[in-house]
Amino acid sequence: MKTTLKTALAGLATCLAFTPALAEDIKVGLLLPYSGVYASLGQDIDDGFALALETYGAETGATFDLIREDTEVSPPVGLAKTRKLVLQDKVDVMAGIVSSGVLGAVRDMVHGSKVPLIVANAGNDEATGESCSPYVVRLSFSNGQVNRPMGQWMFDQGITKVYTLAPDYAAGHQMIDAFAEAFTAAGGEIVGQEYTPFRKTQDFGPYLTKAQASGAEAVFVFYAGGEAISFVKQYDSFGLKTDLPLYGSGFLTSSLYVNAQGPAAEGVITALHYVPTIDSVENKDFVAAFTEKTGRIPSEYAVHGYDSARALIEATKTGASDRETIAAALGKVSFTGPRGPLSIDPATNNLIQLIYVYETVAGETGLTQKVLATLPAQQDPVNGCVLK
């Protein structure tokens, strides 16, 4: 899908009167999956991005020209679309990328062309670690960042033995490794660990049987999308939740698809950088505006898009208007959004943000999220990053 949308922002004359050196026109390439298995994620990010432009864009006095390209969750396609945006469309900045595989494929093109990229989802640790770039800024999360704090938190709740499960691909390993390292450092023990074939596992029964026999006091997992729906339902059908409670990365019970899990998700405790029930003015305003515009509750993917556009707006408010100046300004942005206070780590270009532990519970109109704890702002280790 290729579409171009020009967002002419109100209040241009007023903003220009008070803010010098504002950009007149900024071309933005949106690289998202608009088709295929992650299309719903891409749409949430796109809708969040557009909402932030409508909400805050007038503060810049700029006109944002959006050029959308479908990555199809394919690294070769994503690279081809990136080349088009850079060489043919001559965009000033790009945003998006859901798949870590696509991000890995486009990294060198981004770095070599010096066109800034705002990562609005992909969480591979190396993108803001050993493969970091001054032209890649992440406004979503890293795989380690959202799982590491749960290791200490679960141990502090008196849990000493855990069994882990995740799909057998890079993100699954990174998320479980981060949790396991923190949990064992706190004094806990990983009594068993399995990785299930990615997108091929339909029957989790054999793995749940092993977990039940392991002597674990709890199970910690990472699953997302369709796999998360299937896993949570099967875990519940096995009757394990009472004696072997289920914990995990917050993608397990994302608001994007938790209703598809139904009552099976009740009582599951997970951690993530965003839930729509965060009690703050900024989040309540965001949830109300997003719901009014789209007819659905925002997910973490929606807030990724929203905060990515907000970061671009904050950068352009400094007068940044071309590739170099936007890249430099993006690495210095900070603001308080729906997630809470956000800032960019100058050592890695990764986001520093709070992590929320929450339980999925039944609400008046369906499943909702009960925040149990707000964990301190998480800053990733440098992990070999040298920004140059």
C-alpha positions in Angstrom: 0.0 0.0 0.0 1.3 3.4 -0.9 -0.6 6.5 0.2 0.4 10.1 0.8 -1.3 12.2 3.4 -0.5 15.9 4.0 -1.4 17.0 7.4 -1.7 20.8 7.3 -1.6 21.9 10.9 -3.7 24.7 12.3 -2.2 27.7 14.1 0.7 28.1 11.7 0.7 31.9 11.8 0.4 32.0 15.6 3.2 29.6 16.1 5.5 31.3 13.6 4.9 34.6 15.4 6.4 33.2 18.7 8.8 30.5 17.6 11.7 31.3 15.2 13.3 29.0 12.7 10.4 26.5 12.4 10.3 24.0 9.6 7.9 24.6 6.8 7.6 21.1 5.4 8.9 17.8 6.7 8.6 14.6 4.7 8.0 11.6 6.9 8.2 8.0 5.7 6.0 5.5 7.7 7.4 2.0 7.4 4.7 -0.3 8.9 3.0 -3.6 8.1 -0.3 -2.6 6.6 -1.0 -6.2 5.5 -0.3 -9.7 6.8 -0.1 -11.0 10.4 1.0 -7.8 12.0 -1.4 -5.5 10.2 -3.4 -4.7 13.3 -0.2 -3.6 15.1 0.7 -1.4 12.1 -2.7 0.2 12.1 -2.6 1.0 15.8 0.9 2.6 15.4 -0.4 4.6 12.4 -3.5 5.8 14.2 -1.4 6.8 17.3 1.0 8.7 15.1 -1.7 10.6 13.3 -3.4 11.5 16.6 -0.2 13.0 18.0 0.2 15.1 14.9 -3.3 16.4 15.2 -2.9 17.0 19.0 0.6 18.7 19.1 1.5 19.4 15.5 0.3 23.0 15.5 3.0 23.8 18.1 5.7 23.4 15.4 4.3 25.5 12.6 5.4 22.7 10.2 3.5 20.7 7.6 4.1 17.0 7.9 3.9 15.1 4.6 3.3 11.4 5.4 4.3 8.8 2.9 3.2 5.3 3.9 4.9 2.1 2.8 4.0 -1.5 3.6 6.9 -3.5 4.9 4.8 -6.7 4.8 6.9 -7.9 7.9 9.5 -8.9 5.3 13.2 -7.9 5.7 13.8 -7.7 1.9 10.6 -5.8 1.3 11.3 -3.5 4.2 14.8 -2.7 2.9 13.4 -2.0 -0.6 10.8 0.3 0.8 13.4 2.1 2.9 15.6 2.7 -0.2 12.5 4.1 -2.0 11.8 6.5 0.8 15.4 7.6 1.1 16.4 7.8 -2.5 13.2 8.5 -4.5 10.9 10.2 -2.0 13.9 12.0 -0.2 12.2 11.9 3.1 13.6 13.9 6.0 12.8 11.2 8.7 11.3 7.7 8.9 9.2 6.1 11.6 7.7 2.7 12.2 9.2 -0.8 11.9 7.3 -3.5 13.8 9.6 -6.5 13.1 13.1 -6.8 14.6 14.1 -8.7 11.4 13.1 -5.7 9.3 14.9 -3.3 11.6 18.0 -5.4 11.3 17.7 -5.4 7.5 17.3 -1.6 7.2 19.8 -0.5 9.8 22.8 -0.1 7.5 20.8 1.8 4.9 19.6 4.1 7.6 23.0 4.6 9.1 24.7 5.1 5.7 22.2 7.5 4.3 22.0 9.4 7.6 18.2 9.6 7.5 16.9 9.4 11.0 14.6 6.5 11.9 12.2 6.5 14.9 11.6 2.9 15.9 8.0 2.6 16.9 8.0 -1.1 17.9 10.8 -3.5 17.1 12.5 -4.4 20.4 15.7 -6.3 19.4 18.3 -5.4 22.0 21.2 -5.0 19.6 19.4 -2.1 17.8 20.3 0.1 20.7 23.3 -2.0 21.7 26.1 -3.3 19.5 24.3 -2.3 16.3 23.3 1.2 17.5 23.4 4.2 15.3 23.1 8.0 15.9 20.4 7.9 13.3 18.3 5.2 15.0 16.2 6.4 18.0 13.8 4.0 19.8 10.5 5.2 21.2 9.0 1.8 22.0 11.0 -0.6 24.2 13.8 -3.1 24.1 13.3 -6.8 24.8 15.4 -6.8 27.9 14.0 -3.6 29.3 10.4 -4.8 29.7 11.4 -8.2 31.2 14.4 -7.5 33.4 12.5 -5.8 36.2 10.1 -8.6 36.6 12.9 -10.9 37.8 13.5 -8.9 41.0 9.8 -8.1 41.5 8.7 -11.7 41.4 11.4 -12.7 43.8 10.3 -10.0 46.1 6.8 -11.5 46.1 8.3 -14.7 47.6 8.5 -16.7 44.3 11.8 -18.7 44.3 11.4 -21.3 41.5 10.2 -20.5 38.0 9.7 -22.4 34.8 10.0 -20.4 31.6 8.5 -20.7 28.1 8.8 -18.7 24.9 8.8 -19.1 21.1 12.1 -20.2 19.6 13.3 -17.0 17.9 15.5 -14.0 18.8 12.9 -12.0 20.7 11.8 -15.0 22.7 15.4 -15.7 23.8 16.2 -12.1 24.6 13.0 -11.6 26.7 13.5 -14.8 28.7 17.2 -14.3 29.1 16.7 -10.8 30.6 14.1 -12.1 33.0 16.1 -15.2 34.0 19.3 -13.2 34.6 17.5 -10.8 36.9 15.6 -13.5 38.7 18.7 -15.6 39.4 20.7 -12.6 40.4 17.9 -11.8 43.0 18.3 -15.3 44.4 15.7 -17.3 42.4 16.1 -20.5 40.5 15.0 -21.3 36.9 13.9 -25.0 37.3 13.1 -25.5 33.6 13.2 -23.7 30.3 11.7 -24.5 26.9 11.5 -22.8 23.6 8.5 -23.7 21.4 8.7 -23.7 17.5 7.8 -20.2 16.5 4.4 -19.9 14.8 4.2 -23.7 14.5 3.1 -24.7 18.0 -0.6 -25.4 18.2 -0.6 -27.8 21.2 1.2 -26.5 24.3 0.1 -29.5 26.3 3.4 -31.3 26.4 5.2 -28.2 27.6 2.6 -27.4 30.2 2.9 -31.0 31.5 6.7 -30.5 32.0 6.1 -27.2 33.7 3.6 -28.8 36.1 6.1 -31.6 37.0 9.1 -29.2 37.4 8.6 -28.2 41.0 8.2 -24.6 39.9 6.1 -22.1 42.0 5.2 -20.1 38.9 5.6 -19.9 35.1 7.0 -16.9 33.3 6.5 -16.7 29.5 6.7 -14.5 26.5 4.1 -14.9 23.8 2.4 -12.4 21.5 -0.4 -12.2 19.0 -2.1 -15.4 18.0 0.3 -17.6 20.0 -0.5 -15.5 23.2 -4.2 -16.1 22.7 -3.7 -19.9 22.2 -1.3 -20.2 25.1 -3.4 -18.4 27.7 -6.5 -20.4 26.7 -4.7 -23.7 26.9 -3.0 -22.8 30.2 -6.4 -22.1 31.7 -7.9 -25.3 30.3 -5.2 -27.3 32.0 -6.4 -25.9 35.3 -2.9 -24.7 36.3 -3.5 -21.1 37.3 -4.5 -21.9 40.9 -1.4 -24.0 41.9 1.0 -22.7 39.2 0.2 -19.0 38.6 1.1 -17.5 35.2 3.3 -14.5 34.8 4.9 -13.0 31.7 5.9 -10.1 29.5 2.9 -7.8 29.1 2.5 -8.7 25.4 1.0 -11.9 26.7 -2.2 -10.1 27.7 -2.1 -7.0 25.4 -5.2 -4.9 25.3 -5.1 -5.3 21.6 -6.3 -9.0 21.8 -7.0 -9.8 25.5 -10.7 -9.9 24.8 -10.1 -12.8 22.4 -8.6 -14.7 25.4 -11.7 -14.1 27.5 -11.9 -15.3 31.1 -8.8 -17.4 30.6 -6.7 -14.2 30.9 -8.2 -13.3 34.3 -5.6 -13.5 37.1 -2.6 -13.5 34.7 0.1 -11.0 35.9 2.4 -9.4 33.4 4.6 -6.3 33.1 4.9 -3.8 30.3 5.8 -0.2 29.6 2.1 0.8 28.9 -1.4 -0.2 29.9 -4.5 1.9 29.1 -5.4 2.1 32.8 -2.4 4.1 33.9 -3.8 6.7 36.3 -2.5 10.0 34.9 -4.0 13.1 33.2 -1.9 12.5 30.1 -3.0 8.9 29.7 -6.7 9.6 30.4 -6.6 12.3 27.7 -4.9 10.0 25.3 -7.3 7.1 25.9 -10.3 9.4 25.5 -9.0 10.9 22.3 -7.8 7.6 20.7 -11.1 5.9 21.6 -13.2 8.7 20.2 -11.2 8.7 16.9 -10.9 4.9 16.4 -13.7 3.3 18.4 -11.2 1.1 20.3 -9.0 1.2 23.4 -5.4 2.1 22.7 -2.8 -0.7 23.0 1.0 -0.4 23.6 1.4 -0.2 19.8 -0.9 2.8 19.6 1.2 4.6 22.3 4.4 3.8 20.4 3.0 5.6 17.3 1.7 8.5 19.4 5.0 9.0 21.3 7.0 8.6 18.1 5.2 11.5 16.5 5.4 13.5 19.7 9.2 13.0 19.7 9.4 14.2 16.2 7.3 17.3 17.1 9.5 18.0 20.1 12.5 17.8 17.8 11.1 20.1 15.2 10.1 22.6 17.8 13.9 23.3 18.3 14.1 24.4 14.6 15.3 21.0 13.3 14.1 20.6 9.7 16.5 18.4 7.8 18.0 14.9 8.2 21.0 15.9 10.3 19.3 18.4 12.6 16.3 16.1 13.2 18.6 13.2 14.0 20.6 15.3 16.5 17.4 16.8 18.1 15.7 13.4 18.4 18.4 12.1 20.7 17.7 14.9 23.2 13.9 14.8 23.4 12.1 14.3 26.7 8.5 14.8 27.7 5.7 13.3 29.8 3.2 11.2 27.8 0.6 8.5 28.4 3.4 6.2 29.7 4.8 8.8 32.1 8.1 10.7 31.9 10.1 9.7 28.8 13.7 10.5 27.8 16.3 9.2 25.4 19.4 7.7 26.8 22.4 9.6 25.3 24.5 6.5 25.5 22.3 4.2 23.4 19.4 6.2 21.8 17.0 3.8 23.6 14.0 5.1 25.6 14.1 5.4 29.4 10.7 4.6 30.8 8.7 3.2 33.7 7.5 -0.4 33.8 4.0 -1.3 35.0 3.1 -4.7 36.6 -0.5 -5.4 36.1 -3.1 -8.1 36.5 -5.8 -8.8 34.0 -9.2 -8.6 35.7 -12.9 -8.5 34.8 -14.3 -5.0 34.6 -17.7 -3.5 34.1 -17.5 -3.7 30.3 -15.0 -6.5 29.8 -11.4 -7.4 30.7 -9.2 -4.6 32.0 -5.8 -4.0 33.7 -5.3 -3.5 37.4 -1.9 -1.9 38.0 -0.2 -3.7 40.9 3.1 -1.8 40.9 5.0 0.9 39.0 8.7 -0.1 38.8 11.5 2.5 38.5 12.5 4.0 35.1 14.4 1.4 33.2 17.7 2.2 31.4 19.3 -0.5 29.4 23.0 -1.2 29.8 25.2 0.0 26.9 25.6 -3.5 25.5 28.4 -2.5 23.2 26.8 0.6 21.8 29.1 3.3 20.5 27.1 6.2 18.9 29.2 7.5 16.0 
